[in-house]
Amino acid sequence: MTDPGHHRQIVDEGEALQAQARALGDPTRHAVFRQIADSPAPLGIAELAERFPYHHNAIRQHVAKLVAAGLVREERAPARGPGRPRHVYSVEPSVAGRWGTTSPYERLSRLLTRMVRSGQDARTVGRRAAAEEAAMEAAAGAPSADRAASPDEVVAELTRAMDRQGFAPEPVETRSGVELVLHRCPFESVAVEDRETICALHLGIAEGLVESVVDPDVLQITELVAQNPRRARCRVRLAAGSSRPRPEPVLTLRGRRRPSSSPTSSPTPTA
């Protein structure tokens, strides 16, 4: 017997694809979408208007249709000074790999190739890649390019960055600090086969993102608790930083635990 819920999901996905195709059927709107998709940082209406011979209002209408079709997401840029934060736009993570956008697995293939060529471990490659992406955003004038001044700002910026990468993060306060619960794994099918490598990449990416916006004396990652990739809900744990020598972040897999700085060592059971 066919599952009615599964059938409804297929229908909903088909309708969503049709809506997206209609939205991209307009040549100007498609060009606006390409500008957003190809930018290393989220763009505002002003930046988009500079790239087209149209008034701001016309660009805003095109962007609104892209948002309504689920192709682009709108978010408020971090406040930097007086006045209301402006809206910026980036590609909706759920459409990554469609309509000419880069898929998560293209990004993963580049990271794995870098590991092979450089001989570096997964965490190091992830951290350096995230730092380079943050530098590209800064060069592109990203609104979040300035270093954050407080732990709350760091958590907010890390949440935004990991959301754009498809992790669907949710910040949760805990007794020891704060956690980001990751409701989705963008590399799910590969992580099922090799969780240690993929999760170490994720840990490095999170470290690189944090280091790009705050000094380790303010906030630092202490642990990544990795769950079943198909169920997600992995947890990135953060705590207030310290000027003292800090321990390396820990990667925990199914109750197995090892220091992330020794990728070749065998995991040891947790208590």
Buried (B, 14 or more C-beta within 10 A) or exposed (E): EEEEEEEEEEEEEEEBBEBBEEBBEBEEBBBBBBBBBEBBBBBBBEBBBEEBEBEEEBBBEBBEBBBEBBBBBBBEBBEEEEEEEEBBBBBBBBBBBEBEBEBBBEBBEEBBEBBEEEEBBBBBBBBBBBBEBBEBBBEBEBBBBEBBEEBEBBBBBBBBBBBBBBBBBBBEEEEEBBBBBBEBBBBBEBBEEEBBBBBBBBBBBBBBBBBBBBBBEBBBBBBBBBBBBEEBBBBBBBBEBEEEEEEBBBBBBEEBBBEBBEBEEEBEEEE
